[in-house]
Amino acid sequence: MESQFEKVPSSVQEMPQRPEDTLQAARERLNETLAGVSEHARTVARYADETVHSNPWISVGVGFGVGVLVGVLATLAASSRPRRWGL
């Protein structure tokens, strides 16, 4: 006859007995993830800075185009909403 613990998958049997161990492992994984994300963000920011400095007018044009696009989308969204109070 099998005991209750033999029915439990092995990954569950290997879990730490204390909640503090699990919390500490989660904190370590979170810190590693945040360090990786921070490094990637610095790399992307460095690349964007170099690109803007090497092509300033293209950057201005792209910024202008994105601004126009956001403005058009905001105007369309505001004009397509039904008016509740008849204003």
HTML snippet that shows the backbone in 3Dmol.js (N, CA, C, O; Angstrom):
<script src="https://3Dmol.org/build/3Dmol-min.js"></script>
<div id="view" style="width:600px;height:400px;position:relative"></div>
<script>
const pdb = `
ATOM      1  N   MET A   1       0.842  -1.175   0.000  1.00  0.00           N
ATOM      2  CA  MET A   1       0.000   0.000   0.000  1.00  0.00           C
ATOM      3  C   MET A   1       0.891   1.243   0.000  1.00  0.00           C
ATOM      4  O   MET A   1       1.847   1.322   0.771  1.00  0.00           O
ATOM      5  N   GLU A   2       0.573   2.231  -0.879  1.00  0.00           N
ATOM      6  CA  GLU A   2       1.394   3.431  -0.995  1.00  0.00           C
ATOM      7  C   GLU A   2       1.066   4.424   0.114  1.00  0.00           C
ATOM      8  O   GLU A   2      -0.083   4.573   0.530  1.00  0.00           O
ATOM      9  N   SER A   3       2.096   5.083   0.566  1.00  0.00           N
ATOM     10  CA  SER A   3       1.843   6.126   1.548  1.00  0.00           C
ATOM     11  C   SER A   3       1.404   7.390   0.818  1.00  0.00           C
ATOM     12  O   SER A   3       1.479   7.466  -0.408  1.00  0.00           O
ATOM     13  N   GLN A   4       0.955   8.363   1.567  1.00  0.00           N
ATOM     14  CA  GLN A   4       0.490   9.620   0.971  1.00  0.00           C
ATOM     15  C   GLN A   4       1.622  10.351   0.256  1.00  0.00           C
ATOM     16  O   GLN A   4       1.384  10.999  -0.763  1.00  0.00           O
ATOM     17  N   PHE A   5       2.834  10.262   0.765  1.00  0.00           N
ATOM     18  CA  PHE A   5       3.952  11.009   0.187  1.00  0.00           C
ATOM     19  C   PHE A   5       4.460  10.391  -1.111  1.00  0.00           C
ATOM     20  O   PHE A   5       5.083  11.083  -1.916  1.00  0.00           O
ATOM     21  N   GLU A   6       4.209   9.117  -1.328  1.00  0.00           N
ATOM     22  CA  GLU A   6       4.639   8.485  -2.563  1.00  0.00           C
ATOM     23  C   GLU A   6       3.781   8.928  -3.737  1.00  0.00           C
ATOM     24  O   GLU A   6       4.225   8.831  -4.880  1.00  0.00           O
ATOM     25  N   LYS A   7       2.564   9.411  -3.496  1.00  0.00           N
ATOM     26  CA  LYS A   7       1.667   9.876  -4.548  1.00  0.00           C
ATOM     27  C   LYS A   7       2.002  11.299  -4.985  1.00  0.00           C
ATOM     28  O   LYS A   7       1.603  11.724  -6.069  1.00  0.00           O
ATOM     29  N   VAL A   8       2.726  12.028  -4.158  1.00  0.00           N
ATOM     30  CA  VAL A   8       3.058  13.420  -4.453  1.00  0.00           C
ATOM     31  C   VAL A   8       4.182  13.453  -5.481  1.00  0.00           C
ATOM     32  O   VAL A   8       5.155  12.711  -5.346  1.00  0.00           O
ATOM     33  N   PRO A   9       4.071  14.307  -6.517  1.00  0.00           N
ATOM     34  CA  PRO A   9       5.152  14.399  -7.504  1.00  0.00           C
ATOM     35  C   PRO A   9       6.476  14.772  -6.844  1.00  0.00           C
ATOM     36  O   PRO A   9       6.496  15.416  -5.795  1.00  0.00           O
ATOM     37  N   SER A  10       7.571  14.366  -7.461  1.00  0.00           N
ATOM     38  CA  SER A  10       8.892  14.572  -6.867  1.00  0.00           C
ATOM     39  C   SER A  10       9.209  16.055  -6.710  1.00  0.00           C
ATOM     40  O   SER A  10       9.874  16.438  -5.748  1.00  0.00           O
ATOM     41  N   SER A  11       8.753  16.889  -7.626  1.00  0.00           N
ATOM     42  CA  SER A  11       9.058  18.315  -7.518  1.00  0.00           C
ATOM     43  C   SER A  11       8.433  18.925  -6.263  1.00  0.00           C
ATOM     44  O   SER A  11       8.987  19.856  -5.679  1.00  0.00           O
ATOM     45  N   VAL A  12       7.300  18.407  -5.857  1.00  0.00           N
ATOM     46  CA  VAL A  12       6.663  18.913  -4.641  1.00  0.00           C
ATOM     47  C   VAL A  12       7.376  18.373  -3.408  1.00  0.00           C
ATOM     48  O   VAL A  12       7.480  19.070  -2.399  1.00  0.00           O
ATOM     49  N   GLN A  13       7.865  17.148  -3.477  1.00  0.00           N
ATOM     50  CA  GLN A  13       8.565  16.572  -2.341  1.00  0.00           C
ATOM     51  C   GLN A  13       9.867  17.303  -2.066  1.00  0.00           C
ATOM     52  O   GLN A  13      10.324  17.341  -0.924  1.00  0.00           O
ATOM     53  N   GLU A  14      10.475  17.889  -3.103  1.00  0.00           N
ATOM     54  CA  GLU A  14      11.747  18.568  -2.943  1.00  0.00           C
ATOM     55  C   GLU A  14      11.609  20.013  -2.485  1.00  0.00           C
ATOM     56  O   GLU A  14      12.610  20.711  -2.324  1.00  0.00           O
ATOM     57  N   MET A  15      10.394  20.461  -2.277  1.00  0.00           N
ATOM     58  CA  MET A  15      10.190  21.845  -1.843  1.00  0.00           C
ATOM     59  C   MET A  15      10.791  22.051  -0.455  1.00  0.00           C
ATOM     60  O   MET A  15      10.786  21.133   0.365  1.00  0.00           O
ATOM     61  N   PRO A  16      11.306  23.243  -0.189  1.00  0.00           N
ATOM     62  CA  PRO A  16      11.846  23.523   1.140  1.00  0.00           C
ATOM     63  C   PRO A  16      10.757  23.415   2.200  1.00  0.00           C
ATOM     64  O   PRO A  16       9.582  23.677   1.945  1.00  0.00           O
ATOM     65  N   GLN A  17      11.172  23.032   3.361  1.00  0.00           N
ATOM     66  CA  GLN A  17      10.220  22.840   4.441  1.00  0.00           C
ATOM     67  C   GLN A  17       9.781  24.165   5.061  1.00  0.00           C
ATOM     68  O   GLN A  17       8.667  24.275   5.573  1.00  0.00           O
ATOM     69  N   ARG A  18      10.658  25.170   5.013  1.00  0.00           N
ATOM     70  CA  ARG A  18      10.326  26.441   5.643  1.00  0.00           C
ATOM     71  C   ARG A  18       9.924  27.474   4.597  1.00  0.00           C
ATOM     72  O   ARG A  18      10.555  27.553   3.543  1.00  0.00           O
ATOM     73  N   PRO A  19       8.893  28.263   4.861  1.00  0.00           N
ATOM     74  CA  PRO A  19       8.485  29.307   3.913  1.00  0.00           C
ATOM     75  C   PRO A  19       9.575  30.354   3.693  1.00  0.00           C
ATOM     76  O   PRO A  19       9.623  30.974   2.631  1.00  0.00           O
ATOM     77  N   GLU A  20      10.451  30.561   4.680  1.00  0.00           N
ATOM     78  CA  GLU A  20      11.515  31.547   4.543  1.00  0.00           C
ATOM     79  C   GLU A  20      12.466  31.160   3.410  1.00  0.00           C
ATOM     80  O   GLU A  20      12.960  32.027   2.689  1.00  0.00           O
ATOM     81  N   ASP A  21      12.725  29.846   3.251  1.00  0.00           N
ATOM     82  CA  ASP A  21      13.604  29.374   2.185  1.00  0.00           C
ATOM     83  C   ASP A  21      13.004  29.689   0.818  1.00  0.00           C
ATOM     84  O   ASP A  21      13.708  30.137  -0.087  1.00  0.00           O
ATOM     85  N   THR A  22      11.714  29.454   0.674  1.00  0.00           N
ATOM     86  CA  THR A  22      11.034  29.730  -0.583  1.00  0.00           C
ATOM     87  C   THR A  22      11.037  31.224  -0.867  1.00  0.00           C
ATOM     88  O   THR A  22      11.268  31.643  -2.001  1.00  0.00           O
ATOM     89  N   LEU A  23      10.784  32.021   0.147  1.00  0.00           N
ATOM     90  CA  LEU A  23      10.775  33.468  -0.014  1.00  0.00           C
ATOM     91  C   LEU A  23      12.158  33.974  -0.384  1.00  0.00           C
ATOM     92  O   LEU A  23      12.284  34.845  -1.244  1.00  0.00           O
ATOM     93  N   GLN A  24      13.186  33.451   0.242  1.00  0.00           N
ATOM     94  CA  GLN A  24      14.560  33.863  -0.063  1.00  0.00           C
ATOM     95  C   GLN A  24      14.916  33.499  -1.504  1.00  0.00           C
ATOM     96  O   GLN A  24      15.540  34.297  -2.204  1.00  0.00           O
ATOM     97  N   ALA A  25      14.532  32.314  -1.953  1.00  0.00           N
ATOM     98  CA  ALA A  25      14.815  31.906  -3.333  1.00  0.00           C
ATOM     99  C   ALA A  25      14.072  32.806  -4.317  1.00  0.00           C
ATOM    100  O   ALA A  25      14.616  33.170  -5.360  1.00  0.00           O
ATOM    101  N   ALA A  26      12.836  33.165  -3.992  1.00  0.00           N
ATOM    102  CA  ALA A  26      12.072  34.058  -4.868  1.00  0.00           C
ATOM    103  C   ALA A  26      12.717  35.438  -4.928  1.00  0.00           C
ATOM    104  O   ALA A  26      12.768  36.055  -5.991  1.00  0.00           O
ATOM    105  N   ARG A  27      13.205  35.921  -3.797  1.00  0.00           N
ATOM    106  CA  ARG A  27      13.889  37.215  -3.780  1.00  0.00           C
ATOM    107  C   ARG A  27      15.150  37.186  -4.632  1.00  0.00           C
ATOM    108  O   ARG A  27      15.435  38.134  -5.364  1.00  0.00           O
ATOM    109  N   GLU A  28      15.901  36.098  -4.534  1.00  0.00           N
ATOM    110  CA  GLU A  28      17.126  35.975  -5.330  1.00  0.00           C
ATOM    111  C   GLU A  28      16.813  35.949  -6.818  1.00  0.00           C
ATOM    112  O   GLU A  28      17.493  36.605  -7.607  1.00  0.00           O
ATOM    113  N   ARG A  29      15.781  35.190  -7.211  1.00  0.00           N
ATOM    114  CA  ARG A  29      15.392  35.155  -8.622  1.00  0.00           C
ATOM    115  C   ARG A  29      14.921  36.513  -9.091  1.00  0.00           C
ATOM    116  O   ARG A  29      15.235  36.926 -10.207  1.00  0.00           O
ATOM    117  N   LEU A  30      14.162  37.224  -8.247  1.00  0.00           N
ATOM    118  CA  LEU A  30      13.683  38.557  -8.606  1.00  0.00           C
ATOM    119  C   LEU A  30      14.849  39.521  -8.779  1.00  0.00           C
ATOM    120  O   LEU A  30      14.869  40.303  -9.729  1.00  0.00           O
ATOM    121  N   ASN A  31      15.818  39.473  -7.873  1.00  0.00           N
ATOM    122  CA  ASN A  31      16.987  40.347  -7.977  1.00  0.00           C
ATOM    123  C   ASN A  31      17.790  40.053  -9.243  1.00  0.00           C
ATOM    124  O   ASN A  31      18.268  40.976  -9.902  1.00  0.00           O
ATOM    125  N   GLU A  32      17.941  38.768  -9.585  1.00  0.00           N
ATOM    126  CA  GLU A  32      18.649  38.406 -10.813  1.00  0.00           C
ATOM    127  C   GLU A  32      17.909  38.922 -12.040  1.00  0.00           C
ATOM    128  O   GLU A  32      18.527  39.437 -12.971  1.00  0.00           O
ATOM    129  N   THR A  33      16.591  38.784 -12.042  1.00  0.00           N
ATOM    130  CA  THR A  33      15.787  39.252 -13.164  1.00  0.00           C
ATOM    131  C   THR A  33      15.876  40.764 -13.299  1.00  0.00           C
ATOM    132  O   THR A  33      16.044  41.286 -14.401  1.00  0.00           O
ATOM    133  N   LEU A  34      15.763  41.464 -12.177  1.00  0.00           N
ATOM    134  CA  LEU A  34      15.855  42.926 -12.219  1.00  0.00           C
ATOM    135  C   LEU A  34      17.225  43.395 -12.679  1.00  0.00           C
ATOM    136  O   LEU A  34      17.328  44.391 -13.396  1.00  0.00           O
ATOM    137  N   ALA A  35      18.266  42.702 -12.283  1.00  0.00           N
ATOM    138  CA  ALA A  35      19.614  43.063 -12.736  1.00  0.00           C
ATOM    139  C   ALA A  35      19.727  42.883 -14.247  1.00  0.00           C
ATOM    140  O   ALA A  35      20.305  43.727 -14.932  1.00  0.00           O
ATOM    141  N   GLY A  36      19.186  41.802 -14.761  1.00  0.00           N
ATOM    142  CA  GLY A  36      19.213  41.571 -16.205  1.00  0.00           C
ATOM    143  C   GLY A  36      18.408  42.601 -16.976  1.00  0.00           C
ATOM    144  O   GLY A  36      18.844  43.084 -18.021  1.00  0.00           O
ATOM    145  N   VAL A  37      17.238  42.936 -16.463  1.00  0.00           N
ATOM    146  CA  VAL A  37      16.391  43.938 -17.111  1.00  0.00           C
ATOM    147  C   VAL A  37      17.069  45.306 -17.069  1.00  0.00           C
ATOM    148  O   VAL A  37      17.037  46.044 -18.054  1.00  0.00           O
ATOM    149  N   SER A  38      17.675  45.645 -15.944  1.00  0.00           N
ATOM    150  CA  SER A  38      18.368  46.920 -15.826  1.00  0.00           C
ATOM    151  C   SER A  38      19.522  47.023 -16.811  1.00  0.00           C
ATOM    152  O   SER A  38      19.712  48.063 -17.442  1.00  0.00           O
ATOM    153  N   GLU A  39      20.286  45.962 -16.945  1.00  0.00           N
ATOM    154  CA  GLU A  39      21.409  45.969 -17.891  1.00  0.00           C
ATOM    155  C   GLU A  39      20.906  46.115 -19.324  1.00  0.00           C
ATOM    156  O   GLU A  39      21.487  46.858 -20.115  1.00  0.00           O
ATOM    157  N   HIS A  40      19.839  45.417 -19.654  1.00  0.00           N
ATOM    158  CA  HIS A  40      19.272  45.519 -20.999  1.00  0.00           C
ATOM    159  C   HIS A  40      18.756  46.934 -21.250  1.00  0.00           C
ATOM    160  O   HIS A  40      18.963  47.483 -22.332  1.00  0.00           O
ATOM    161  N   ALA A  41      18.093  47.523 -20.272  1.00  0.00           N
ATOM    162  CA  ALA A  41      17.589  48.895 -20.424  1.00  0.00           C
ATOM    163  C   ALA A  41      18.739  49.874 -20.631  1.00  0.00           C
ATOM    164  O   ALA A  41      18.627  50.790 -21.445  1.00  0.00           O
ATOM    165  N   ARG A  42      19.846  49.695 -19.907  1.00  0.00           N
ATOM    166  CA  ARG A  42      21.009  50.570 -20.100  1.00  0.00           C
ATOM    167  C   ARG A  42      21.582  50.421 -21.504  1.00  0.00           C
ATOM    168  O   ARG A  42      21.973  51.409 -22.126  1.00  0.00           O
ATOM    169  N   THR A  43      21.632  49.203 -21.998  1.00  0.00           N
ATOM    170  CA  THR A  43      22.143  48.957 -23.349  1.00  0.00           C
ATOM    171  C   THR A  43      21.259  49.629 -24.399  1.00  0.00           C
ATOM    172  O   THR A  43      21.760  50.265 -25.326  1.00  0.00           O
ATOM    173  N   VAL A  44      19.956  49.485 -24.250  1.00  0.00           N
ATOM    174  CA  VAL A  44      19.021  50.096 -25.191  1.00  0.00           C
ATOM    175  C   VAL A  44      19.107  51.618 -25.121  1.00  0.00           C
ATOM    176  O   VAL A  44      19.091  52.284 -26.156  1.00  0.00           O
ATOM    177  N   ALA A  45      19.197  52.170 -23.927  1.00  0.00           N
ATOM    178  CA  ALA A  45      19.303  53.623 -23.772  1.00  0.00           C
ATOM    179  C   ALA A  45      20.595  54.138 -24.389  1.00  0.00           C
ATOM    180  O   ALA A  45      20.599  55.188 -25.031  1.00  0.00           O
ATOM    181  N   ARG A  46      21.687  53.411 -24.202  1.00  0.00           N
ATOM    182  CA  ARG A  46      22.970  53.802 -24.802  1.00  0.00           C
ATOM    183  C   ARG A  46      22.863  53.804 -26.332  1.00  0.00           C
ATOM    184  O   ARG A  46      23.342  54.728 -26.990  1.00  0.00           O
ATOM    185  N   TYR A  47      22.238  52.772 -26.888  1.00  0.00           N
ATOM    186  CA  TYR A  47      22.064  52.687 -28.342  1.00  0.00           C
ATOM    187  C   TYR A  47      21.197  53.841 -28.843  1.00  0.00           C
ATOM    188  O   TYR A  47      21.527  54.475 -29.845  1.00  0.00           O
ATOM    189  N   ALA A  48      20.083  54.118 -28.147  1.00  0.00           N
ATOM    190  CA  ALA A  48      19.204  55.217 -28.561  1.00  0.00           C
ATOM    191  C   ALA A  48      19.940  56.548 -28.499  1.00  0.00           C
ATOM    192  O   ALA A  48      19.782  57.378 -29.395  1.00  0.00           O
ATOM    193  N   ASP A  49      20.733  56.767 -27.472  1.00  0.00           N
ATOM    194  CA  ASP A  49      21.487  58.008 -27.339  1.00  0.00           C
ATOM    195  C   ASP A  49      22.482  58.169 -28.493  1.00  0.00           C
ATOM    196  O   ASP A  49      22.594  59.250 -29.072  1.00  0.00           O
ATOM    197  N   GLU A  50      23.194  57.107 -28.821  1.00  0.00           N
ATOM    198  CA  GLU A  50      24.152  57.161 -29.927  1.00  0.00           C
ATOM    199  C   GLU A  50      23.444  57.418 -31.253  1.00  0.00           C
ATOM    200  O   GLU A  50      23.935  58.183 -32.083  1.00  0.00           O
ATOM    201  N   THR A  51      22.296  56.782 -31.455  1.00  0.00           N
ATOM    202  CA  THR A  51      21.542  56.955 -32.698  1.00  0.00           C
ATOM    203  C   THR A  51      21.037  58.377 -32.834  1.00  0.00           C
ATOM    204  O   THR A  51      21.114  58.954 -33.919  1.00  0.00           O
ATOM    205  N   VAL A  52      20.526  58.952 -31.770  1.00  0.00           N
ATOM    206  CA  VAL A  52      20.011  60.317 -31.811  1.00  0.00           C
ATOM    207  C   VAL A  52      21.145  61.304 -32.068  1.00  0.00           C
ATOM    208  O   VAL A  52      20.978  62.257 -32.829  1.00  0.00           O
ATOM    209  N   HIS A  53      22.284  61.083 -31.444  1.00  0.00           N
ATOM    210  CA  HIS A  53      23.414  61.998 -31.650  1.00  0.00           C
ATOM    211  C   HIS A  53      23.982  61.892 -33.063  1.00  0.00           C
ATOM    212  O   HIS A  53      24.450  62.889 -33.613  1.00  0.00           O
ATOM    213  N   SER A  54      23.948  60.714 -33.650  1.00  0.00           N
ATOM    214  CA  SER A  54      24.501  60.572 -34.991  1.00  0.00           C
ATOM    215  C   SER A  54      23.508  60.995 -36.078  1.00  0.00           C
ATOM    216  O   SER A  54      23.931  61.329 -37.185  1.00  0.00           O
ATOM    217  N   ASN A  55      22.215  60.990 -35.798  1.00  0.00           N
ATOM    218  CA  ASN A  55      21.178  61.366 -36.769  1.00  0.00           C
ATOM    219  C   ASN A  55      20.152  62.290 -36.121  1.00  0.00           C
ATOM    220  O   ASN A  55      19.011  61.871 -35.926  1.00  0.00           O
ATOM    221  N   PRO A  56      20.504  63.521 -35.781  1.00  0.00           N
ATOM    222  CA  PRO A  56      19.568  64.365 -35.038  1.00  0.00           C
ATOM    223  C   PRO A  56      18.310  64.740 -35.822  1.00  0.00           C
ATOM    224  O   PRO A  56      17.225  64.771 -35.242  1.00  0.00           O
ATOM    225  N   TRP A  57      18.418  65.021 -37.103  1.00  0.00           N
ATOM    226  CA  TRP A  57      17.237  65.449 -37.846  1.00  0.00           C
ATOM    227  C   TRP A  57      16.293  64.289 -38.121  1.00  0.00           C
ATOM    228  O   TRP A  57      15.077  64.475 -38.157  1.00  0.00           O
ATOM    229  N   ILE A  58      16.827  63.122 -38.312  1.00  0.00           N
ATOM    230  CA  ILE A  58      15.956  61.953 -38.466  1.00  0.00           C
ATOM    231  C   ILE A  58      15.203  61.707 -37.164  1.00  0.00           C
ATOM    232  O   ILE A  58      14.023  61.357 -37.180  1.00  0.00           O
ATOM    233  N   SER A  59      15.884  61.890 -36.044  1.00  0.00           N
ATOM    234  CA  SER A  59      15.231  61.710 -34.746  1.00  0.00           C
ATOM    235  C   SER A  59      14.112  62.718 -34.538  1.00  0.00           C
ATOM    236  O   SER A  59      13.053  62.381 -34.009  1.00  0.00           O
ATOM    237  N   VAL A  60      14.352  63.962 -34.958  1.00  0.00           N
ATOM    238  CA  VAL A  60      13.310  64.995 -34.852  1.00  0.00           C
ATOM    239  C   VAL A  60      12.126  64.623 -35.731  1.00  0.00           C
ATOM    240  O   VAL A  60      10.975  64.775 -35.322  1.00  0.00           O
ATOM    241  N   GLY A  61      12.400  64.137 -36.935  1.00  0.00           N
ATOM    242  CA  GLY A  61      11.323  63.734 -37.836  1.00  0.00           C
ATOM    243  C   GLY A  61      10.514  62.571 -37.300  1.00  0.00           C
ATOM    244  O   GLY A  61       9.287  62.563 -37.402  1.00  0.00           O
ATOM    245  N   VAL A  62      11.193  61.592 -36.731  1.00  0.00           N
ATOM    246  CA  VAL A  62      10.487  60.444 -36.151  1.00  0.00           C
ATOM    247  C   VAL A  62       9.634  60.889 -34.964  1.00  0.00           C
ATOM    248  O   VAL A  62       8.491  60.454 -34.817  1.00  0.00           O
ATOM    249  N   GLY A  63      10.190  61.751 -34.124  1.00  0.00           N
ATOM    250  CA  GLY A  63       9.418  62.273 -32.988  1.00  0.00           C
ATOM    251  C   GLY A  63       8.190  63.040 -33.443  1.00  0.00           C
ATOM    252  O   GLY A  63       7.114  62.901 -32.861  1.00  0.00           O
ATOM    253  N   PHE A  64       8.349  63.849 -34.479  1.00  0.00           N
ATOM    254  CA  PHE A  64       7.221  64.606 -35.017  1.00  0.00           C
ATOM    255  C   PHE A  64       6.154  63.657 -35.554  1.00  0.00           C
ATOM    256  O   PHE A  64       4.966  63.834 -35.284  1.00  0.00           O
ATOM    257  N   GLY A  65       6.586  62.642 -36.321  1.00  0.00           N
ATOM    258  CA  GLY A  65       5.639  61.684 -36.880  1.00  0.00           C
ATOM    259  C   GLY A  65       4.876  60.915 -35.807  1.00  0.00           C
ATOM    260  O   GLY A  65       3.669  60.705 -35.925  1.00  0.00           O
ATOM    261  N   VAL A  66       5.575  60.503 -34.776  1.00  0.00           N
ATOM    262  CA  VAL A  66       4.909  59.790 -33.674  1.00  0.00           C
ATOM    263  C   VAL A  66       3.923  60.714 -32.971  1.00  0.00           C
ATOM    264  O   VAL A  66       2.831  60.284 -32.599  1.00  0.00           O
ATOM    265  N   GLY A  67       4.295  61.977 -32.784  1.00  0.00           N
ATOM    266  CA  GLY A  67       3.389  62.943 -32.153  1.00  0.00           C
ATOM    267  C   GLY A  67       2.126  63.166 -32.968  1.00  0.00           C
ATOM    268  O   GLY A  67       1.027  63.235 -32.419  1.00  0.00           O
ATOM    269  N   VAL A  68       2.289  63.277 -34.286  1.00  0.00           N
ATOM    270  CA  VAL A  68       1.119  63.452 -35.162  1.00  0.00           C
ATOM    271  C   VAL A  68       0.229  62.221 -35.095  1.00  0.00           C
ATOM    272  O   VAL A  68      -0.993  62.341 -35.002  1.00  0.00           O
ATOM    273  N   LEU A  69       0.824  61.051 -35.141  1.00  0.00           N
ATOM    274  CA  LEU A  69       0.051  59.807 -35.083  1.00  0.00           C
ATOM    275  C   LEU A  69      -0.737  59.702 -33.773  1.00  0.00           C
ATOM    276  O   LEU A  69      -1.914  59.340 -33.786  1.00  0.00           O
ATOM    277  N   VAL A  70      -0.096  60.014 -32.651  1.00  0.00           N
ATOM    278  CA  VAL A  70      -0.784  59.959 -31.355  1.00  0.00           C
ATOM    279  C   VAL A  70      -1.912  60.990 -31.318  1.00  0.00           C
ATOM    280  O   VAL A  70      -2.994  60.711 -30.802  1.00  0.00           O
ATOM    281  N   GLY A  71      -1.659  62.177 -31.862  1.00  0.00           N
ATOM    282  CA  GLY A  71      -2.698  63.206 -31.899  1.00  0.00           C
ATOM    283  C   GLY A  71      -3.896  62.793 -32.727  1.00  0.00           C
ATOM    284  O   GLY A  71      -5.038  63.012 -32.324  1.00  0.00           O
ATOM    285  N   VAL A  72      -3.645  62.191 -33.891  1.00  0.00           N
ATOM    286  CA  VAL A  72      -4.746  61.725 -34.743  1.00  0.00           C
ATOM    287  C   VAL A  72      -5.536  60.636 -34.041  1.00  0.00           C
ATOM    288  O   VAL A  72      -6.767  60.658 -34.049  1.00  0.00           O
ATOM    289  N   LEU A  73      -4.844  59.689 -33.436  1.00  0.00           N
ATOM    290  CA  LEU A  73      -5.550  58.612 -32.729  1.00  0.00           C
ATOM    291  C   LEU A  73      -6.363  59.143 -31.555  1.00  0.00           C
ATOM    292  O   LEU A  73      -7.475  58.672 -31.317  1.00  0.00           O
ATOM    293  N   ALA A  74      -5.831  60.110 -30.821  1.00  0.00           N
ATOM    294  CA  ALA A  74      -6.565  60.690 -29.699  1.00  0.00           C
ATOM    295  C   ALA A  74      -7.795  61.442 -30.195  1.00  0.00           C
ATOM    296  O   ALA A  74      -8.857  61.375 -29.576  1.00  0.00           O
ATOM    297  N   THR A  75      -7.653  62.156 -31.308  1.00  0.00           N
ATOM    298  CA  THR A  75      -8.794  62.885 -31.873  1.00  0.00           C
ATOM    299  C   THR A  75      -9.870  61.921 -32.346  1.00  0.00           C
ATOM    300  O   THR A  75     -11.055  62.146 -32.101  1.00  0.00           O
ATOM    301  N   LEU A  76      -9.472  60.859 -33.016  1.00  0.00           N
ATOM    302  CA  LEU A  76     -10.449  59.867 -33.469  1.00  0.00           C
ATOM    303  C   LEU A  76     -11.145  59.192 -32.296  1.00  0.00           C
ATOM    304  O   LEU A  76     -12.354  58.963 -32.341  1.00  0.00           O
ATOM    305  N   ALA A  77     -10.400  58.873 -31.255  1.00  0.00           N
ATOM    306  CA  ALA A  77     -10.997  58.228 -30.085  1.00  0.00           C
ATOM    307  C   ALA A  77     -11.976  59.167 -29.390  1.00  0.00           C
ATOM    308  O   ALA A  77     -13.029  58.728 -28.928  1.00  0.00           O
ATOM    309  N   ALA A  78     -11.639  60.462 -29.311  1.00  0.00           N
ATOM    310  CA  ALA A  78     -12.518  61.425 -28.638  1.00  0.00           C
ATOM    311  C   ALA A  78     -13.777  61.686 -29.458  1.00  0.00           C
ATOM    312  O   ALA A  78     -14.850  61.881 -28.887  1.00  0.00           O
ATOM    313  N   SER A  79     -13.667  61.695 -30.783  1.00  0.00           N
ATOM    314  CA  SER A  79     -14.831  62.007 -31.617  1.00  0.00           C
ATOM    315  C   SER A  79     -15.744  60.805 -31.811  1.00  0.00           C
ATOM    316  O   SER A  79     -16.905  60.979 -32.180  1.00  0.00           O
ATOM    317  N   SER A  80     -15.260  59.602 -31.576  1.00  0.00           N
ATOM    318  CA  SER A  80     -16.087  58.415 -31.804  1.00  0.00           C
ATOM    319  C   SER A  80     -16.863  57.987 -30.568  1.00  0.00           C
ATOM    320  O   SER A  80     -17.695  57.084 -30.650  1.00  0.00           O
ATOM    321  N   ARG A  81     -16.611  58.615 -29.427  1.00  0.00           N
ATOM    322  CA  ARG A  81     -17.345  58.251 -28.213  1.00  0.00           C
ATOM    323  C   ARG A  81     -18.776  58.779 -28.270  1.00  0.00           C
ATOM    324  O   ARG A  81     -18.998  59.917 -28.686  1.00  0.00           O
ATOM    325  N   PRO A  82     -19.738  57.976 -27.861  1.00  0.00           N
ATOM    326  CA  PRO A  82     -21.109  58.485 -27.807  1.00  0.00           C
ATOM    327  C   PRO A  82     -21.248  59.528 -26.694  1.00  0.00           C
ATOM    328  O   PRO A  82     -20.652  59.404 -25.624  1.00  0.00           O
ATOM    329  N   ARG A  83     -22.024  60.519 -26.967  1.00  0.00           N
ATOM    330  CA  ARG A  83     -22.224  61.576 -25.976  1.00  0.00           C
ATOM    331  C   ARG A  83     -23.461  61.259 -25.153  1.00  0.00           C
ATOM    332  O   ARG A  83     -24.524  60.974 -25.704  1.00  0.00           O
ATOM    333  N   ARG A  84     -23.325  61.308 -23.845  1.00  0.00           N
ATOM    334  CA  ARG A  84     -24.421  60.915 -22.963  1.00  0.00           C
ATOM    335  C   ARG A  84     -25.364  62.061 -22.638  1.00  0.00           C
ATOM    336  O   ARG A  84     -26.564  61.847 -22.464  1.00  0.00           O
ATOM    337  N   TRP A  85     -24.839  63.262 -22.557  1.00  0.00           N
ATOM    338  CA  TRP A  85     -25.650  64.369 -22.068  1.00  0.00           C
ATOM    339  C   TRP A  85     -26.076  65.312 -23.188  1.00  0.00           C
ATOM    340  O   TRP A  85     -26.621  66.380 -22.911  1.00  0.00           O
ATOM    341  N   GLY A  86     -25.848  64.957 -24.405  1.00  0.00           N
ATOM    342  CA  GLY A  86     -26.285  65.764 -25.520  1.00  0.00           C
ATOM    343  C   GLY A  86     -25.492  67.040 -25.701  1.00  0.00           C
ATOM    344  O   GLY A  86     -25.994  67.986 -26.308  1.00  0.00           O
ATOM    345  N   LEU A  87     -24.288  67.099 -25.201  1.00  0.00           N
ATOM    346  CA  LEU A  87     -23.466  68.297 -25.349  1.00  0.00           C
ATOM    347  C   LEU A  87     -22.727  68.301 -26.653  1.00  0.00           C
ATOM    348  O   LEU A  87     -21.986  69.241 -26.940  1.00  0.00           O
TER     349      LEU A  87
END
`;
const viewer = $3Dmol.createViewer("view");
viewer.addModel(pdb, "pdb");
viewer.setStyle({}, {cartoon: {color: "spectrum"}});
viewer.zoomTo();
viewer.render();
</script>
